[in-house]
Amino acid sequence: MRKNYLLTPGPTPLPPKVSEAMSRPIIHHRTPQFQEILKEATNGLKYIYQTQNDVFILASSGTGAMEAAVINLLSAGDTALVVHGGKFGERWTEICKAYGINAEIINVEWGKAVDPSEIQKRLKANPNIKAVFTTLCETSTAVTNDLEAIGKVVKDTPAVLVVDAISGLGAIDLKTDVWGCDVVVSGSQKGLMLPPGLGFISVSPKAWKLCEASKSPRYYFDLRKAKKAIEKTDTPFTPAVTLVIALIEALAMMKEDGLEKVFTRHKKMADATRAAVKALGLELFAPSAASDAVTAAKLPAGIDGEKLVKTMRDTYGITIAGGQDVLKGKVIRIAHMGFIEEFDIIAGISCLEKVLQQMGHKFSLGSGVKAAEEVFLK
Ligand SMILES: *Cc1c(COP(=O)(O)O)cnc(C)c1O
C-alpha cells in the first residue's frame, strides 16, 4: 500500500470535486447545456485573470497557448524582446525562432527577477520591438517577476506585453487589466487544480490589432476563429468537454474563497516551505524574488539532488521536482500551488528531512517541520 503526494510544479493534486466532475457521462459540445458550461468557464477565467479582455480555452498544454500567442501577434521578420532567466523564458525564444521571428534577449541571472528598467532601456533603443515576452513565475528557478512594474514600462510603448502565467495564475496576484498585460497565457495543471490538457489565453484590444495583422501561418491556434466562435458561445473545434466541466468546478472553489484568500493561502504555504528548508540548512535559490507558487532550494555539496528526489518518490511516495538544465541535481523544487494545504507541506518536509538524514546531511531532525509549523501557527 502506498499513499502518494504530488508536490510538483505541474501536474498538481486534484480536489475530489474536480475528479468527480470528470467521471460524469460525456455530453455533446454543440448543445445549450455545454454553452452554459462554456459561458461559466469563460466568465470564471476572467475573474481569475482579473480581466475584461477576451479569454479563450484551448485544447492543448500551456505551451500550445504560448505558441498561439507568438503566431497570432507576430510574423516572420518581426522583432520581439524576450526575458530569459530560466527554462520557460527561453521557451519564448525557441517558439519565436521556429516562426522566423527575431528575438532580442535580456539575459537575467538564474534566480533573479528581471529589472524592469532594462526592458524600458531596450524598448527605447529599438522602437521596432512589437512584443515583450515575460514570465510571471519562472518555474525552473522559482522566481516571480514584477509584472506591475514591467506593465508600467511597456504600457506607453507600441509593444504589447505577453506574460507566461502558466504556473503563476491562481497562485500569485496578476492584475491583467490594471497592470496592462496584453496577452496572458496559462495552463490547467498548475495553480488551477486540474489535469493537464487545457491552455488559456487572454487578448487585449491592443493585442487584437496585431492578431489581425499577423502573417504567421496558423490554423488550429488561429485566435480569430476562436473569437468568432465565442461570440456565439461556441468553439471552433471540439473542446476538451470533460476538462472544461472540471474547470468550472475548480473555478467555483476559487471564487468561493475569493482571490485574496487564494493568494494569502499560497503565500502561507510558501512562507512555511521557505522557513523549513532554511531551518534544514539549505539556501533558497531565489531569495530576492521568491515565488509563492514554488520554492527552489540549493542542495549542499555532496547531496545528489536526483537521488534525493528519486528516493522521496520511489521509497516514500512523495514527489517533488529536481532542477532543470544547469540546475540538474543541484536544487530541489517543492511546489505549493493549487490544491495544497498545510499538512501536505508538513508531509513533504518531513519526508525531505528523512531522506536528507539518510543521505548524510547534518541537521537537527524535526527542525524543518518545526519551522513550518511555527509559520502555520501564526
Ligand atoms: C509548466 C510551464 C510551462 C509549460 O507548460 P506545458 O503545460 O508543459 O506546456 C511553461 N511555462 C511555465 C512558467 C510553466 O510553469
The ligand as a Gaussian input file, in Angstrom:
#p B3LYP/6-31G(d) Opt

LIG

0 1
 C        4.725000      24.262000     -16.866000
 C        5.147000      25.511000     -17.504000
 C        5.180000      25.654000     -18.890000
 C        4.903000      24.512000     -19.814000
 O        3.581000      24.176000     -19.817000
 P        3.089000      22.819000     -20.521000
 O        1.694000      22.718000     -19.985000
 O        4.004000      21.733000     -20.038000
 O        3.139000      23.014000     -21.966000
 C        5.528000      26.866000     -19.418000
 N        5.839000      27.910000     -18.631000
 C        5.833000      27.811000     -17.286000
 C        6.201000      29.012000     -16.470000
 C        5.493000      26.622000     -16.676000
 O        5.497000      26.526000     -15.349000

